[in-house]
Amino acid sequence: MNWNKWNRWIHRDLGYLFFGMSLVYGVSGIALNHGVARHWDPGIVTRSEELVFPGELNREEFNREMLEQILDLTGEKKNYKN
């Protein structure tokens, strides 16, 4: 039995397999990380709206009352947990 011949065949065929898998992995990664993926799921709904906070927001003066005001303004008070 010629092991050198079998070794060459196995190495060649596994090389084709892994090269093909690398191409598929690369293309799917590019598709998922860039804008193409946004159009794959038609169930995703994107909406945006502009909200204006009645007052001035400063990091140093931010407190729980301001947070509750923002949550009321956005309608997310029921979703806030902690």
Rosetta blueprint (number, residue, H / E / L):
1 M L
2 N L
3 W H
4 N H
5 K H
6 W H
7 N H
8 R H
9 W H
10 I H
11 H H
12 R H
13 D H
14 L H
15 G H
16 Y H
17 L H
18 F H
19 F H
20 G H
21 M H
22 S H
23 L H
24 V H
25 Y H
26 G H
27 V H
28 S H
29 G H
30 I H
31 A H
32 L H
33 N H
34 H L
35 G H
36 V H
37 A H
38 R H
39 H H
40 W L
41 D L
42 P L
43 G L
44 I L
45 V L
46 T L
47 R L
48 S L
49 E L
50 E L
51 L L
52 V L
53 F L
54 P L
55 G L
56 E L
57 L L
58 N L
59 R L
60 E L
61 E L
62 F L
63 N L
64 R H
65 E H
66 M H
67 L H
68 E H
69 Q H
70 I H
71 L H
72 D H
73 L H
74 T H
75 G L
76 E L
77 K H
78 K H
79 N H
80 Y L
81 K L
82 N L
